[in-house]
Amino acid sequence: MGILTDYFIAASDAEAAGYLEGGVHGQGLPEGHVLESKGVDPYVALGTLATFLTDQTSAGVTADSVTVTFSMDTGAVVARVQPSLVDALAGADEGALLDAADAGSRTEELRTEDPAPLAAFLHDLARLARTAVAERAGVYCWASP
């Protein structure tokens, strides 16, 4: 069984933390403010992709990840996507996203024969990042085992 992840836009860590227990679906977030993604966790998988979109190493990206809150009972977590990655995604063109998906698909963490689903995820995450930047908000991830 894989990890469930939803990336979403929130104005602050406090607002994002409010989604820990119930998740973000059905919580009244505006259209286009939630991206469902099974298996792309905000630490290892997203950190791996970030190395291809930023000039940071995987260790640097992971160090920038911030756990906003977590539940000892359910294992759910809300994490803030590092601002350097949000900016890189918001500014990435289609070619950069495709290149990152292709490179990511050849890593141990994300290995797959077909990088198209990864490219689609990055395209959607970039759209979410552009919206967040325009609204001066953050991108967060709710994850649960």
C-alpha positions as a Markdown table, in Angstrom:
| # | Residue | x | y | z |
|---|---|---|---|---|
| 1 | Met | 0.0 | 0.0 | 0.0 |
| 2 | Gly | 1.3 | 3.4 | -0.9 |
| 3 | Ile | 1.3 | 6.7 | 0.8 |
| 4 | Leu | -1.6 | 9.1 | 0.1 |
| 5 | Thr | -0.6 | 12.7 | -0.6 |
| 6 | Asp | -2.5 | 15.8 | -1.4 |
| 7 | Tyr | -0.7 | 19.0 | -2.3 |
| 8 | Phe | -2.6 | 22.2 | -1.5 |
| 9 | Ile | -2.4 | 25.9 | -1.1 |
| 10 | Ala | -2.7 | 27.6 | 2.3 |
| 11 | Ala | -2.0 | 31.1 | 3.4 |
| 12 | Ser | 0.0 | 30.1 | 6.5 |
| 13 | Asp | 1.4 | 27.1 | 8.4 |
| 14 | Ala | -1.4 | 27.6 | 10.9 |
| 15 | Glu | -4.0 | 27.3 | 8.2 |
| 16 | Ala | -2.3 | 24.3 | 6.7 |
| 17 | Ala | -2.1 | 22.5 | 10.1 |
| 18 | Gly | -5.8 | 22.7 | 10.4 |
| 19 | Tyr | -6.1 | 20.1 | 7.7 |
| 20 | Leu | -4.2 | 17.4 | 9.5 |
| 21 | Glu | -7.0 | 15.3 | 10.8 |
| 22 | Gly | -9.5 | 15.5 | 8.0 |
| 23 | Gly | -7.3 | 16.1 | 5.0 |
| 24 | Val | -8.1 | 18.7 | 2.4 |
| 25 | His | -10.8 | 17.0 | 0.3 |
| 26 | Gly | -14.3 | 18.3 | 1.0 |
| 27 | Gln | -12.9 | 21.1 | 3.1 |
| 28 | Gly | -14.0 | 24.0 | 0.9 |
| 29 | Leu | -10.7 | 24.9 | -0.7 |
| 30 | Pro | -11.1 | 26.9 | -3.9 |
| 31 | Glu | -11.1 | 25.1 | -7.3 |
| 32 | Gly | -7.5 | 24.4 | -8.4 |
| 33 | His | -6.0 | 24.6 | -4.9 |
| 34 | Val | -5.7 | 20.9 | -4.3 |
| 35 | Leu | -3.6 | 18.3 | -6.2 |
| 36 | Glu | -4.0 | 14.6 | -5.4 |
| 37 | Ser | -0.9 | 12.6 | -5.8 |
| 38 | Lys | -0.4 | 9.0 | -4.6 |
| 39 | Gly | 3.1 | 8.2 | -3.7 |
| 40 | Val | 5.0 | 11.5 | -4.3 |
| 41 | Asp | 5.9 | 12.2 | -0.7 |
| 42 | Pro | 7.0 | 15.7 | 0.3 |
| 43 | Tyr | 10.4 | 14.6 | 1.5 |
| 44 | Val | 12.2 | 11.9 | -0.5 |
| 45 | Ala | 10.3 | 11.8 | -3.8 |
| 46 | Leu | 9.7 | 15.5 | -4.1 |
| 47 | Gly | 13.2 | 16.2 | -2.9 |
| 48 | Thr | 14.6 | 14.0 | -5.7 |
| 49 | Leu | 12.6 | 15.9 | -8.3 |
| 50 | Ala | 13.6 | 19.2 | -6.8 |
| 51 | Thr | 17.3 | 18.4 | -7.5 |
| 52 | Phe | 16.5 | 18.5 | -11.2 |
| 53 | Leu | 14.5 | 21.8 | -10.9 |
| 54 | Thr | 16.8 | 23.8 | -8.5 |
| 55 | Asp | 20.5 | 24.1 | -8.0 |
| 56 | Gln | 20.2 | 22.3 | -4.6 |
| 57 | Thr | 21.3 | 18.9 | -3.7 |
| 58 | Ser | 18.8 | 16.4 | -2.4 |
| 59 | Ala | 20.2 | 16.9 | 1.1 |
| 60 | Gly | 19.7 | 20.6 | 0.7 |
| 61 | Val | 16.2 | 20.3 | -0.5 |
| 62 | Thr | 15.3 | 17.8 | 2.3 |
| 63 | Ala | 16.7 | 20.2 | 4.9 |
| 64 | Asp | 14.4 | 22.9 | 3.6 |
| 65 | Ser | 11.3 | 20.7 | 4.0 |
| 66 | Val | 9.4 | 21.7 | 7.1 |
| 67 | Thr | 7.0 | 19.4 | 8.9 |
| 68 | Val | 4.2 | 21.7 | 10.1 |
| 69 | Thr | 2.4 | 19.2 | 12.2 |
| 70 | Phe | 1.9 | 15.4 | 12.5 |
| 71 | Ser | -0.4 | 12.9 | 14.2 |
| 72 | Met | 1.1 | 10.2 | 16.4 |
| 73 | Asp | -2.3 | 8.4 | 16.2 |
| 74 | Thr | -2.8 | 8.2 | 12.4 |
| 75 | Gly | 0.6 | 8.9 | 11.0 |
| 76 | Ala | -0.7 | 11.8 | 9.0 |
| 77 | Val | 1.6 | 14.8 | 8.4 |
| 78 | Val | 1.3 | 18.3 | 6.9 |
| 79 | Ala | 4.6 | 19.6 | 5.4 |
| 80 | Arg | 5.4 | 22.8 | 3.8 |
| 81 | Val | 7.0 | 22.5 | 0.3 |
| 82 | Gln | 10.3 | 24.4 | 0.4 |
| 83 | Pro | 9.9 | 27.9 | -1.1 |
| 84 | Ser | 12.9 | 27.5 | -3.4 |
| 85 | Leu | 11.1 | 24.6 | -5.1 |
| 86 | Val | 7.8 | 26.5 | -5.2 |
| 87 | Asp | 9.6 | 29.3 | -7.0 |
| 88 | Ala | 11.4 | 26.9 | -9.3 |
| 89 | Leu | 8.2 | 25.1 | -10.2 |
| 90 | Ala | 6.3 | 28.4 | -10.8 |
| 91 | Gly | 9.0 | 29.6 | -13.2 |
| 92 | Ala | 9.6 | 26.3 | -15.0 |
| 93 | Asp | 8.7 | 25.9 | -18.6 |
| 94 | Glu | 7.4 | 22.7 | -20.2 |
| 95 | Gly | 10.8 | 21.6 | -21.2 |
| 96 | Ala | 12.3 | 21.9 | -17.7 |
| 97 | Leu | 9.3 | 19.9 | -16.3 |
| 98 | Leu | 9.7 | 17.1 | -18.9 |
| 99 | Asp | 13.5 | 17.0 | -18.3 |
| 100 | Ala | 13.0 | 16.7 | -14.5 |
| 101 | Ala | 10.4 | 13.9 | -15.0 |
| 102 | Asp | 12.7 | 12.0 | -17.3 |
| 103 | Ala | 15.6 | 12.4 | -15.0 |
| 104 | Gly | 13.5 | 11.5 | -12.0 |
| 105 | Ser | 12.1 | 8.4 | -13.6 |
| 106 | Arg | 15.7 | 7.0 | -13.8 |
| 107 | Thr | 16.4 | 7.5 | -10.1 |
| 108 | Glu | 16.1 | 4.7 | -7.4 |
| 109 | Glu | 13.4 | 6.6 | -5.6 |
| 110 | Leu | 11.1 | 7.2 | -8.6 |
| 111 | Arg | 12.2 | 4.5 | -11.1 |
| 112 | Thr | 9.6 | 3.9 | -13.9 |
| 113 | Glu | 9.7 | 2.9 | -17.5 |
| 114 | Asp | 7.2 | 5.7 | -18.4 |
| 115 | Pro | 8.0 | 9.2 | -17.2 |
| 116 | Ala | 4.6 | 10.6 | -18.5 |
| 117 | Pro | 2.7 | 10.2 | -15.2 |
| 118 | Leu | 5.6 | 12.0 | -13.4 |
| 119 | Ala | 5.6 | 14.7 | -16.0 |
| 120 | Ala | 1.8 | 15.2 | -15.6 |
| 121 | Phe | 2.3 | 15.4 | -11.8 |
| 122 | Leu | 5.0 | 18.0 | -12.2 |
| 123 | His | 2.9 | 20.0 | -14.7 |
| 124 | Asp | 0.0 | 20.1 | -12.2 |
| 125 | Leu | 2.3 | 20.9 | -9.3 |
| 126 | Ala | 3.8 | 23.8 | -11.3 |
| 127 | Arg | 0.3 | 25.1 | -11.9 |
| 128 | Leu | -0.4 | 24.9 | -8.2 |
| 129 | Ala | 2.9 | 26.7 | -7.5 |
| 130 | Arg | 2.1 | 29.5 | -9.9 |
| 131 | Thr | -1.3 | 30.0 | -8.2 |
| 132 | Ala | 0.4 | 30.0 | -4.8 |
| 133 | Val | 3.0 | 32.5 | -5.8 |
| 134 | Ala | 0.3 | 34.8 | -7.3 |
| 135 | Glu | -1.6 | 34.6 | -4.1 |
| 136 | Arg | 1.5 | 35.0 | -1.9 |
| 137 | Ala | 0.6 | 31.7 | -0.2 |
| 138 | Gly | 2.5 | 28.5 | 0.4 |
| 139 | Val | 2.3 | 25.0 | -1.1 |
| 140 | Tyr | 1.8 | 22.3 | 1.5 |
| 141 | Cys | 1.4 | 18.5 | 1.4 |
| 142 | Trp | -0.9 | 16.4 | 3.5 |
| 143 | Ala | 0.3 | 12.8 | 3.6 |
| 144 | Ser | -1.0 | 9.7 | 5.3 |
| 145 | Pro | 0.0 | 6.1 | 5.2 |
